[in-house]
Amino acid sequence: MLIEEAHGNGARYSKACEVVGISHRTLQRWKQCGLKDRRKGSQKTVVRKVPQETRDEIINVCNEPRFRDLTPYEIVPQLLEEGRYLASERTIYRILRKADQVHHRSELRVGHRHAKPPERKATGPNQVYTWDITYMGRTVRGLFYYAYVVKDLFDRSIVGWAVHEEESEKHSRALFARILNGGKVKLKALHADNGHPMKGDTLMALLQKLNVAVSHSRPRTSNDNPFVRRESRIVELFFEPVVPSTAPTGTCRGSNPSV
């Protein structure tokens, strides 16, 4: 028996059984019954089975230089335009899968280089800030307050915040005008997402005037703003959901130019 011969040469039963297409437990049952193959194979010939010649032709066609990087859903229409039909897309998929060719069949395919998005790095305080706006529930269902939270990327500390009844670039500009203190805080870069309050003209004009580089998340840039949402929750927990007579604001370390 081939399995016993392989086992006698040092192969494990499980690996030998895997080669012949049975499990080790099946082999053990067969040994108890005199090593008789008790598998129930179909005795009927499948009339509509794709002939081996056609299978070989399909594999050869799919490996032609013009088709080796295409899927069956791309190959079949091109063959039909040439007045040639081999099989359906699904049948070609089954034949390629059995031949382990459901992948790029060309060895010369140029690989794609996935560049890592550029990241902002801070080696000290007041170098890189990142900020976001989070929704805060109110007593009226469907209405919200908006917490503007700015943090220092270096130590994740909140350097400024404000709560307003609307999202507006004018509130964003006022917040950063207060945090940066008219240029006394020499901020190098500011990172945010792509919301309108983050990209408003008045805010961009202020940051450009103060020589602050601006970057935005998605696409091809870092996405640090999930960390801001954690600090936004802190502001939300300590803010009572009542209509303020004046919008509450706050600044921390970032507003002090001596730090």
VMD Tcl script that draws the C-alpha trace (Angstrom):
set ca {
  {0.00 0.00 0.00}
  {1.36 3.43 -0.96}
  {0.51 5.07 2.38}
  {2.28 2.35 4.35}
  {5.26 2.58 2.02}
  {5.45 6.35 2.53}
  {5.11 5.92 6.30}
  {7.89 3.35 6.26}
  {10.13 5.93 4.58}
  {9.52 8.49 7.34}
  {6.37 10.31 6.21}
  {3.56 11.00 8.65}
  {0.24 9.25 8.14}
  {-1.67 12.55 8.03}
  {0.53 13.95 5.25}
  {0.44 10.72 3.25}
  {-3.35 10.56 3.53}
  {-3.62 14.19 2.44}
  {-1.73 13.37 -0.77}
  {-4.11 10.56 -1.74}
  {-7.19 12.57 -0.75}
  {-8.40 10.88 2.42}
  {-8.21 11.62 6.14}
  {-6.16 9.71 8.68}
  {-9.38 8.62 10.40}
  {-10.64 7.15 7.09}
  {-7.44 5.11 6.80}
  {-7.95 3.76 10.33}
  {-11.50 2.64 9.48}
  {-10.28 0.97 6.30}
  {-7.68 -0.98 8.28}
  {-10.45 -2.33 10.49}
  {-12.32 -3.54 7.38}
  {-9.41 -5.13 5.59}
  {-8.16 -2.00 3.77}
  {-11.11 -1.92 1.39}
  {-11.84 1.41 -0.31}
  {-15.42 2.11 0.80}
  {-15.80 5.53 -0.78}
  {-18.93 5.92 -2.86}
  {-17.73 7.35 -6.12}
  {-20.21 8.21 -8.85}
  {-20.51 5.44 -11.40}
  {-22.26 7.65 -13.95}
  {-20.50 9.60 -16.65}
  {-21.45 13.28 -16.57}
  {-22.62 14.02 -20.10}
  {-22.15 17.81 -19.86}
  {-18.70 17.62 -18.30}
  {-16.17 19.87 -20.04}
  {-13.81 17.63 -22.05}
  {-10.17 17.56 -21.02}
  {-9.16 18.96 -24.42}
  {-11.37 22.01 -23.84}
  {-10.00 22.43 -20.31}
  {-6.45 22.45 -21.65}
  {-7.44 24.96 -24.33}
  {-9.05 27.26 -21.74}
  {-5.93 27.18 -19.55}
  {-3.69 27.86 -22.56}
  {-5.85 30.79 -23.70}
  {-5.97 32.31 -20.21}
  {-2.16 32.14 -20.07}
  {-1.67 33.96 -23.37}
  {0.25 37.26 -22.95}
  {-2.84 39.36 -23.68}
  {-5.03 37.47 -21.18}
  {-2.70 36.48 -18.36}
  {-3.55 39.55 -16.24}
  {-7.30 39.50 -16.96}
  {-10.22 37.81 -15.22}
  {-12.67 35.45 -17.00}
  {-15.24 38.26 -16.96}
  {-12.81 40.26 -19.12}
  {-11.57 37.36 -21.24}
  {-14.94 35.97 -22.40}
  {-16.23 39.25 -23.98}
  {-12.99 39.70 -25.91}
  {-13.20 36.16 -27.24}
  {-16.83 36.70 -28.24}
  {-15.83 39.78 -30.24}
  {-13.48 37.48 -32.15}
  {-16.32 35.02 -32.76}
  {-14.89 32.47 -30.34}
  {-16.63 30.83 -27.37}
  {-14.96 28.36 -25.03}
  {-17.12 28.34 -21.89}
  {-19.00 30.63 -19.53}
  {-17.19 32.90 -17.09}
  {-18.17 30.70 -14.14}
  {-16.93 27.54 -15.85}
  {-13.61 29.18 -16.66}
  {-13.32 30.27 -13.02}
  {-13.83 26.67 -11.86}
  {-11.23 25.35 -14.31}
  {-8.68 28.01 -13.32}
  {-9.33 27.42 -9.62}
  {-8.73 23.70 -10.00}
  {-5.46 24.50 -11.80}
  {-4.53 27.04 -9.06}
  {-4.50 29.93 -11.52}
  {-7.08 32.31 -10.06}
  {-4.42 35.00 -9.66}
  {-2.00 37.01 -11.78}
  {-0.69 34.44 -14.19}
  {2.14 36.63 -15.46}
  {5.51 36.47 -13.74}
  {6.47 39.80 -15.31}
  {3.62 41.85 -13.87}
  {4.83 45.13 -12.45}
  {4.13 45.28 -8.74}
  {2.22 48.11 -7.15}
  {4.07 50.21 -4.65}
  {1.95 51.16 -1.68}
  {3.55 54.26 -0.26}
  {3.04 54.98 3.40}
  {1.08 58.22 3.92}
  {3.23 61.10 5.19}
  {2.98 61.68 8.91}
  {3.32 64.73 11.10}
  {5.91 64.29 13.82}
  {6.39 66.44 16.90}
  {9.59 66.37 18.96}
  {8.40 68.99 21.42}
  {5.36 71.03 22.51}
  {3.68 73.62 20.27}
  {5.03 72.11 17.05}
  {2.05 70.18 15.65}
  {-1.57 70.65 16.64}
  {-4.51 68.52 15.53}
  {-8.16 69.35 16.02}
  {-11.72 68.25 15.36}
  {-15.35 69.13 16.03}
  {-17.64 66.71 17.88}
  {-21.41 66.68 18.36}
  {-22.82 67.18 21.86}
  {-26.41 66.29 22.75}
  {-28.92 68.92 23.87}
  {-32.21 68.76 25.73}
  {-34.03 69.12 22.40}
  {-33.83 65.98 20.31}
  {-32.11 66.53 16.96}
  {-30.29 69.69 18.06}
  {-26.65 69.68 19.06}
  {-23.86 71.78 20.42}
  {-20.50 71.54 18.70}
  {-17.30 71.17 20.69}
  {-14.18 72.51 18.96}
  {-11.19 70.75 20.55}
  {-7.51 71.38 19.73}
  {-4.70 69.26 21.12}
  {-0.93 69.13 20.94}
  {0.28 66.05 19.07}
  {3.41 65.84 21.22}
  {1.79 65.02 24.57}
  {-1.91 64.74 23.59}
  {-2.86 67.61 25.87}
  {-5.79 69.92 25.11}
  {-4.49 73.38 24.21}
  {-7.83 75.01 23.48}
  {-11.53 74.36 23.13}
  {-14.83 76.06 22.45}
  {-18.52 75.10 22.35}
  {-20.92 76.68 19.84}
  {-24.41 76.10 18.52}
  {-23.20 75.75 14.94}
  {-20.26 74.62 12.84}
  {-18.67 77.67 11.28}
  {-15.28 78.69 10.00}
  {-15.59 82.00 11.84}
  {-15.65 80.11 15.15}
  {-12.63 78.09 14.01}
  {-10.71 81.25 13.16}
  {-11.58 82.87 16.48}
  {-10.44 79.77 18.37}
  {-7.05 79.62 16.66}
  {-6.56 83.36 16.86}
  {-6.89 83.02 20.63}
  {-4.75 79.85 20.90}
  {-1.90 81.14 18.72}
  {-2.04 84.52 20.45}
  {-1.32 86.59 17.38}
  {1.75 84.59 16.40}
  {3.39 84.38 19.83}
  {2.95 80.61 19.76}
  {5.21 79.49 16.89}
  {3.15 76.58 15.62}
  {4.69 74.66 12.71}
  {1.81 72.50 11.48}
  {-1.91 71.95 11.99}
  {-3.68 68.72 11.06}
  {-7.43 68.22 10.65}
  {-9.95 66.34 8.54}
  {-11.69 67.65 5.43}
  {-14.69 69.36 7.02}
  {-15.69 72.83 5.82}
  {-14.88 74.56 9.15}
  {-11.36 73.07 8.89}
  {-10.80 74.44 5.37}
  {-12.58 77.79 5.50}
  {-10.97 80.75 3.74}
  {-10.79 82.96 6.83}
  {-9.08 80.23 8.86}
  {-6.67 79.40 6.03}
  {-5.80 83.10 5.67}
  {-4.98 83.33 9.39}
  {-2.81 80.20 9.34}
  {-1.02 81.33 6.19}
  {-0.33 84.70 7.79}
  {1.21 82.92 10.81}
  {3.25 80.54 8.57}
  {1.45 77.42 9.81}
  {1.57 74.42 7.46}
  {-1.83 72.75 7.06}
  {-2.62 69.09 6.27}
  {-5.91 67.22 6.02}
  {-6.81 63.57 6.52}
  {-7.73 61.26 3.66}
  {-6.46 60.72 1.10}
  {-2.68 60.20 1.19}
  {-2.14 61.94 4.52}
  {-2.00 60.75 8.10}
  {-5.21 60.44 10.09}
  {-4.53 61.42 13.68}
  {-7.96 62.83 14.43}
  {-9.42 59.72 16.14}
  {-7.28 60.72 19.12}
  {-8.94 64.14 19.18}
  {-12.36 62.56 19.60}
  {-11.26 61.10 22.93}
  {-10.39 64.54 24.26}
  {-13.63 65.90 22.79}
  {-15.53 63.48 25.02}
  {-13.80 65.01 28.04}
  {-15.17 68.44 27.13}
  {-18.59 66.89 26.50}
  {-18.70 65.23 29.93}
  {-18.02 68.48 31.77}
  {-20.34 70.67 29.70}
  {-23.95 70.97 30.89}
  {-26.52 70.73 28.08}
  {-28.09 74.18 28.56}
  {-28.16 77.11 26.19}
  {-25.21 79.34 27.14}
  {-25.58 83.10 27.16}
  {-22.08 83.29 25.69}
  {-20.24 80.47 24.00}
  {-17.93 78.80 26.54}
  {-14.30 78.62 25.50}
  {-11.05 77.59 27.06}
  {-7.33 77.59 26.45}
  {-4.63 75.58 28.13}
  {-0.90 75.27 27.68}
  {-0.97 76.20 23.97}
  {-2.00 79.81 24.67}
  {1.04 80.46 26.83}
  {3.99 81.50 24.62}
  {6.46 80.88 27.41}
  {5.83 77.11 27.38}
}
mol new
graphics top color blue
foreach p $ca { graphics top sphere $p radius 0.5 }
foreach p [lrange $ca 0 end-1] q [lrange $ca 1 end] { graphics top cylinder $p $q radius 0.2 }
display resetview
